[in-house]
Amino acid sequence: MRIRFTAEVYEWAARPNWFFVDVPSEPSADIADRPRMPRGFGAVRVTATIGATTWSTSIFPGGETYALPLKRAVLRAEGLEAGSTARVELEVHDG
């Protein structure tokens, strides 16, 4: 399953210097509906791409959407900060 979306980068209020983008609600619902082996915190393995940067990570459920954590190296490489808009492509591996 591949998903493409644009989302705003935000800093997690509970942990300064942790940055995320949220997967929109419709694709999040599609991801949640797919059967998969249970993983810690409900995580789902993905390969994420923003700009020229691709990395393996997991997305995490939070309410009605999943959150994609952004590594500091990704932020630097793509010139992103809180409030920036990121064009994201996810390849969902679980399910």
N, C-alpha and C positions, 0 to 999 in steps of 0.2 A: 504494500500500500504506500503510495506517494502522495504527499500533501504539500501544496504551495500556498503561502499566505504572507501578508504584510502585517507587522505588529509593532507596537511601541515598546522600546526597551525600558524596563523599570528596575529600580533598586528595591530589594526586599526590605521592608521596614523593620522586620525582626532581626536582620543581620546586615549591617552596613557592609558595602563592598561585595554583595552577592547580587548579581544581575540576571534578569529573566526576560523572556517574552512569553505571552500566553498563546496557546493554540486556540483558534476560534472555536466557538461552542459546537457548531455542526460537525466539523471533523473530529473534535474531541469526543462527541457522542458516538461517532462511527468507530473510533479507536476503542472506546469503553465497551462497545457491543461485541467486539471480536473476542472469541474464546482464547484464553492463553493460560500458561502455567503461572500460578501466583508468584510474585516477586516482592521483595521488601518494599514497604510503603506504597504498593500498587504501581511501582515503576514499570515503564514500558521501554524496551531497548529501541534506539533509533540511530540512524546516521543523519546528522544535520549539516546543512550547507547554508552559509550566508556569504554572499559575494564569492570570493575565491577561496574561502576557508571551509573545509569539510572536516568533521570530527565525529567520533562515536561517543554516545552519551545515553542518558535515559531521560524521559519526560515523566513528570510526577503529577498525579491528580490533585486538584485543589478546587473543591466546589464543582462547578459544571464544566471546567476546562482543565487541560493539562498545562503545566508550566515547563518550559525549556530553559535549563540553566545555561548561561553564557560564560565560558571561560574567559579569564582576563586576556589571554592570548588572542581570542577571537575579537574581543572588544578593541584591542589595540590594532590588530591586523585590518579590521574593517572600519576603523575610525568611529566606533559607536560609543555612546554614553547614555545615561538616563535621559529619556525624552527623545532619543533618536528613533527613526523608523527603520526597521530591518525587514528585508525580503528574505523569507525563510523557505527552504525546501527540506522536508523530512521524509526519510524512508523508514517506515515502521517495520521492525523485524519480528516482533512477537506476534503470535496469533496465527 
